[in-house]
Amino acid sequence: MIGPFRMTPETLARIATARAARDLSDLARLLLADTATTISTTERIEKARRLRHVANEVVDLVVLAEALGGASWEEITQALGRRESGTVEREFAEAVTAWGSKSEQELERAAEGHSALDEWYARHREDLEPELATPVANLLNKH
């Protein structure tokens, strides 16, 4: 076990969400930095597409974490702005099953390096953002 808690699929999904959010932020800064650079149209569009892809990945991981945490498909569907909860549930069924069936050892291996997320957050936190020194460690200490 990592620390004094039991790693769960929900916790791992939240750590994966934090990693994807970090990547999204880094990609957004890179795209902003290229605003005035001379790069090809293709490169600029590909970078923007990558940003959109990672943003969609963040949403999918949040949905996964909420589903693993016991949220109803009706609530998830409403939050996504969708109409058919059965359709949304079917879209995520395979991922929920796969993450839910991981052994504790698999979950712990997948969570390795999670402390780097807290370090990244501390380096990039703006004054208006929550004053959480260790958001991932805080998540892990809740369980």
C-alpha positions in Angstrom: 0.0 0.0 0.0 1.1 3.6 -0.7 0.9 5.3 2.7 -1.6 4.4 5.4 -4.6 4.0 3.0 -6.0 1.5 0.6 -5.8 2.6 -3.1 -9.1 2.4 -4.8 -10.1 2.6 -8.5 -11.8 5.9 -7.8 -8.7 7.3 -6.2 -6.5 6.2 -9.1 -9.0 7.8 -11.6 -8.7 11.1 -9.6 -4.9 10.9 -9.8 -5.1 10.2 -13.5 -7.4 13.2 -13.8 -4.8 15.3 -12.0 -2.1 14.1 -14.4 -4.3 14.9 -17.4 -5.1 18.4 -16.0 -1.4 19.0 -15.6 -0.8 18.0 -19.2 -3.6 20.2 -20.4 -2.2 23.2 -18.6 1.2 22.6 -19.9 -0.1 22.2 -23.5 -2.2 25.4 -23.1 0.9 27.3 -22.1 2.8 26.0 -25.1 0.0 27.0 -27.4 0.0 30.5 -25.9 3.7 30.7 -26.3 3.4 30.0 -30.0 0.9 32.9 -30.5 3.5 35.1 -32.1 5.9 32.5 -33.4 6.3 31.6 -37.0 5.1 28.0 -37.3 3.2 26.4 -40.0 -0.6 26.3 -40.1 -0.4 22.5 -39.7 1.7 22.7 -36.6 -0.5 25.4 -35.0 -3.7 23.4 -35.7 -2.2 20.1 -34.6 -1.2 21.7 -31.3 -4.7 23.0 -30.8 -6.2 19.6 -31.7 -3.9 18.0 -29.1 -5.1 20.4 -26.5 -8.8 19.6 -27.4 -7.9 15.8 -27.2 -6.4 16.2 -23.7 -9.4 18.4 -22.6 -11.8 15.6 -23.7 -9.6 13.1 -21.8 -9.9 15.2 -18.6 -13.7 15.1 -18.9 -13.7 11.3 -19.5 -11.5 10.7 -16.5 -13.7 12.9 -14.3 -16.7 11.0 -15.4 -14.9 7.7 -14.7 -13.9 8.9 -11.2 -17.4 10.0 -10.4 -18.9 6.7 -11.7 -16.4 4.7 -9.7 -17.3 6.9 -6.7 -20.9 5.9 -7.0 -22.5 8.8 -8.8 -25.7 8.0 -10.7 -25.6 7.8 -14.4 -28.6 10.2 -14.5 -26.5 12.8 -12.6 -23.5 12.2 -14.8 -25.6 12.5 -17.9 -27.1 15.7 -16.8 -23.7 17.2 -15.9 -22.5 16.3 -19.4 -25.4 18.0 -21.0 -26.6 14.8 -22.5 -30.1 13.3 -22.6 -29.8 9.5 -22.5 -28.2 8.1 -19.3 -28.2 4.6 -20.8 -26.1 5.7 -23.7 -23.6 7.5 -21.4 -23.4 4.5 -19.2 -22.7 2.2 -22.1 -20.0 4.5 -23.4 -18.2 4.3 -20.1 -19.1 0.7 -19.1 -15.9 -0.9 -20.4 -13.6 1.7 -18.6 -15.6 1.4 -15.4 -15.3 -2.4 -15.5 -11.6 -2.4 -16.3 -10.7 0.2 -13.6 -13.0 -1.5 -11.1 -11.3 -4.9 -11.6 -7.7 -3.8 -11.0 -5.9 -5.4 -8.1 -4.6 -3.2 -5.3 -1.1 -3.9 -6.6 -2.0 -2.7 -10.1 -3.6 0.4 -8.6 -0.6 1.2 -6.5 1.8 0.7 -9.5 -0.3 3.0 -11.6 -0.3 5.7 -8.9 3.5 5.8 -8.6 5.0 9.2 -8.9 1.8 10.9 -7.7 3.8 13.3 -5.5 5.2 15.0 -8.6 1.7 16.3 -9.2 1.8 18.2 -5.8 5.2 19.6 -6.7 3.9 20.7 -10.1 0.8 22.4 -8.5 3.0 24.2 -6.0 5.2 25.6 -8.8 2.3 26.7 -11.0 -0.4 27.8 -8.4 -1.6 31.3 -8.9 -2.7 33.6 -6.1 -6.4 33.2 -6.8 -6.3 29.4 -6.8 -6.9 27.3 -3.7 -4.1 27.3 -1.2 -3.6 23.5 -1.2 0.0 22.7 -0.8 -0.6 19.0 -1.6 -3.9 18.4 -3.4 -3.0 14.8 -4.4 -1.7 13.9 -1.0 -4.8 15.4 0.5 -6.9 13.1 -1.7 -4.8 10.1 -0.6 -5.2 11.0 3.0 -9.0 11.1 2.7 -9.1 7.3 2.3 
